[in-house]
């Protein structure tokens, strides 16, 4: 961040001025995400499917057979978490694991027909879930929200 940009940032109120954690961006993002997850679980076509499992299945559908590293990149889910998700999806018969023909050390994860069928059932519900999540927003607010979330999530910014 440049000196000029830093000068333009509003000063955070000092703790003695009544810091309100419930008004902070992290708290509000977490609360909004918890609301979205609740809507997801209530409206998913499969009550045992989590939102992160759904994202993983979507990535496999879009990318085709993939390694765990590729899934981590596509889903923004960390390596340890994706490992557990892959195990649970495999146990449910939604995906298959195989050795890469070119590199025997590499495991390739593929979507099975049962996983594809679950995705096809879930897509209409996913649209409904997104709609319910932003139901209180008007069309301009929805566009602004998505724009701002993408901007916040952009990995190119300094931390």
N, C-alpha and C positions, 0 to 999 in steps of 0.2 A: 504494500500500500504506500502510495506516495505521501509526502509531508502535506501537500495540499489536500489530498483526500482525508487524511487524518484530522486536519483542521476542520473539515466540514462535518465530521461525525459529532452527533450530540453527545454531551457528557453524560455518563451514567450517574444517576443520583447516588450519593454516598449512602452507605448502609444506615447511618443515623437518620437519613431522610425518608426511611420507610421502604426499603427494598421489598418488593412484592414478587415472590417467586411465581405466583400464579399468573403474573402478567408478562413473564419472560418467554421469549421465542421457543426455547427448548421445551418448556412445560406445555405451551399451547400446541406445539407440533406433536408432542407425545400424546396429549389428550385427544387431538384430532385423529391421530393414528389408532389409538385405542378404540375410538368410536367407529372408525372404518373397519377394524378387525371384528368388532362385535356385529356390524352389519354383514360382513363377509360370512361369519360363522352362521348367522341366522338365515342367510339366503343362499348358501352354497347348495348345489344339487346333491352333494355327498357330504354328510355331516362330519365325516372323518378327514376330509381334505382341509389342510390349512392353507392360508394365503401364500406362504412361502413354497409349499409343495406345488401349488397351482402355478406360480411363477416359474418354477423349475420345469414343470411339464410343458408350459408354454415355450420356454427357451429351447427345450429338446424338439418340440414341434417345429419351431422356426429355424433352428440351426441344423437339425438332423443329428445323427450320432455325434456325441461330443465327449471330451474329457472333462474331469472335474475342474481343471483349471479354466477351461472354456466356459463352463457353467458359472464359476465364480465371477468371471468377467461379465457374462451376460445378465446375471441376476443381481449383482452387487451383494451377494451373500458370502460371508467369510468361509474359508476352507473347512474349518471344523464343523460349522453348521451344515454346509452342503453335504458333507460326508454322512451325517446323520439323516438328512433328508433323503439322500440316495438310498441308504439302507432301508428306510421305511417304505419308500416307493417300490423298491425291489421286493420287499416282503409282501406287499399288496399285489404283486404281479403286474404293475403298471409300467415298469421299465426292465431292461435287461442289461447286464454287464458282460463285456467280452474283452479279450485281449486285442490290442491293435496289431494288425498283420505286419506293419512295417516296424513297430517297436513293441516287442513283447512285454515290456515293463509298463506300458501305458494301458490304462483301462478305458474302454469306450462305453459310454452309456447311451442306450437307445430306447426310444419310446415303443412300447408294445401295443398291439391293437386294443387291449383293454384300457391302456392309458389314453390312447387317441379317442376312444369312445367316451371316456370320462371328460376329456377336454371338450368334445363336441356338445356334451350335455351341459357343461359349465359355461360355455361362451355366452349364451343368453343371460344366464344368471350373473355373470361378471359385468355385463352392461348394466343390469339392474342394480347391482351392488355399487357401481360407480355413480349411477344416477342418484341412488339413495344417499350416498355419502355427500354429494354436493347439492342436495335438494333445496337447501335454504338459500342457495346462491342464484342470482340472476345470471343470464348469459354472459354479460360483460365480466362479472365477478369470477365466473368459472374460467374464462379465458385468462384473466389476470392471475388467478390462483395457480393454474398450470404453468404459466410463464414464470411466475416467481418461484415455484417449487423447483422447476428445471434450473433456474438461475442459482438458487441456493445449493442444489445438488451437484452443480458443475464441479468436477474434480480439478479444473484448471486454476481455481482461485487459491490464493495464499491462505495459510492457516495460522 
